[in-house]
Amino acid sequence: MKRALIVSLAALLAACGAKQSADTTSNKVVPPPNEGAVKLFVQGAEQLEVGSHKALVRAKELLQKSIAIDPNLWEAHYDLGLTLRKLGELDAARNSLKKARSLAPDAIEPLLALAECEVARGEHDEAASLLESVVAKEPGNVDARLSLSAVNRERGKLDAALASAREVLVRNPSETRALLEVGRVYRAQKELDVAELVLEKARVLSDKSAPVYNELGLLAPDRGATQLAFSHFGRAETLDNKFAPAHLNQGSVLLKAGDFKAAERSYRAALAADGTSVDARVGLGIALRAEGKHKEALKEYEAVLADHPEHLAALFDLAVLKSDFLDQRKEALPLFEKYLALAPKSDSHRKTAERYVEDIRMSQGSPQ
């Protein structure tokens, strides 16, 4: 996730008193930023950096007020887009980032953030197009090239993904992030030996890097080494307790191993590192349910759905909790039905949900 664009308050406030300037791209006169709008923008950016759900809601409010005062403050539109993205309001985030881009066509930040938003919306082709435009403008932009590599990997264009990451290594052979991306591509190609060689090189270069050990942990199960995955994720957690992906992945390993109490600890650590992580909240709900803490699990799922009413995993897991553990099959039925209305045919839980719906309706004497 791109960070908030916290511009120097002194610099922006100085601009507030400047004379009007000409917009050379449209021959329009652009007024200096409004002082009140700038102050609200900076306050909103600070809340965005805090990152908790409560802080994000406050950031959204402050940034919207800033824009209402000064619609031309592109930095406020940009940070509002980041805020909405974190809140899961993807269409609104896209609109804000597009507005930032239109107000500041030469700024790279809105393009990168817009590409990330398009990925979240499932629009990988659009994201790739945006990133290609950034690379064309700034061939040495490492973030753009690595993001393009990741997007192409998601699109299944593995040769293009590999080329993008390798181009970064041509410019800087010690760029650990590029080595990790190359390793991911080889893992996607099922070339596990090569992936391990690349990731081991990254470990030699950055032995204190949590992301490196996280990637080694993800590779380990593919090579039939589940215990090694546990070790690598644990190492990543130790190196950087604020690196949420390691806690998330460790939680998943512990759930599969049946160590639900330890899984709960990992998911809580993930939330301490990133309070907006929906995956961590859903994982925590699963761990709590498995521990028999049904009321706590219920509270967690309901909180997720209050913020993200169409979250598929939360809908399904809450429905299972109500049906199988809380003796609330009648209340579970509309949750399963909503899940089925939203879930793609390929979703892994779809057939199970269909069986639940059929069974519950039959037990209630309802028509199919």
Buried (B, 14 or more C-beta within 10 A) or exposed (E): EBEBBBBEBEEBBEBBEEEEEEEEEEEEEEEBBBBEBBBBBBBBBBBBEEBEBEBBBBBBBBBBBBBEBBBBBBBBBBBBBBBBBBBBBBEBBBBBBBBBBEBBEEBBBBBBBBBBBBBBBEBBEBBBBBBBBBBEEBEEBBBBBBBBBBBBBBBEBBEBBBBBBBBBBEEEEEBBBBBBBBBBBBBBBEBBEBBBEBBBBBBEBBEEBBBBBBBBBBBBBEBEBEEBBBBBBBBBBEBBBEBBBBBBBBBBBBBEEEBBEBBBBBBBBBBEBBBBBBBBBBBBBBBBBBBEBBEBBBEBBEBBBEBBEEBBBBBBBBBBBBBBEBEBBEEBBEBBBBBBEEBEEEBEBBEEBEEBBEBBBEEEEEEE
